[in-house]
């Protein structure tokens, strides 16, 4: 079991879930190292007394230096919260390979590498906890998000395997699986959908930039992208507005997972996530696809 004397390293803290979790854990008495690619995005967090470190999960030197800085300052990382990530959306045929690789570098490979970097210290200390922020999108797949979902399914499989490997060293591995959350995530995902097939994508990998471009004339996926894009708006106005979690809702669950004597392997958050995962589990694939087609009003 970890304690408040064990330093906490969190990625993607410039906004949203990462920022809320960093602040909540700090208030719970932990020494928190909040990270983002640009430390100027962490000014308000630093003003609350948290320690800040520059960390780009797509850059080997940045990750190595960040972990070394924490270890030099406070000893081995006790809790790693892999939170940095974004949603890349677009038809499989149209998304450039460079963007697909960037999605996996941010959502998966960076998470893997940071885990590798903190594990030796956790093993030596005989305890540790790794929280991987996945998504309900690691358990179900929604239209338009092939590569986002693939990256989150990878996080799920990785975490399940890692949990069995490191239990012998007193290290817990936990999956945090939010449903719809009121953050800029939808805007970034919608922007990537709009730019698919129309030139370079503008979605920022960790800190939530935005960018759009019109669909190319004669785009064979025009109607499909319009339907998926419209679903983002309906979700914001409907499901997210009524049932969506706030970043602090997710941060509360993260804090519970960090402080629990025996944390659960998975924390599936909010009624929307729970209902969709349950339906995916019990419905035949064709029935589930048919439900989504109707809900998203996809072209046939």
Secondary structure, DSSP 8 states (H G I E B T S, - for coil): ---TTS-EEES--SSHHHHHHHHHHHHTT--EEEEES-GGGGHHHHTTT-EEEE--TT-HHHHHHHHHHHHHHHSS-SEEEE-------S-TTTS-HHHHHHHHIIIIIHHHHHHHHHHHHHHHHT-EEEEEE--GGGTS--TT-HHHHHHHHHHHHHHHHHHHHHGGGTEEEEEEEE-SBSSTHHHHHHHHHHHTTSSS----TTT---------TT-TTHHHHHHHHHHHHHHIIIIIHHH-B-HHHHHHHHHHHHH-SS--SEEEESHHHHHHHHHHHHS-HHHHHHHHHHHHT---
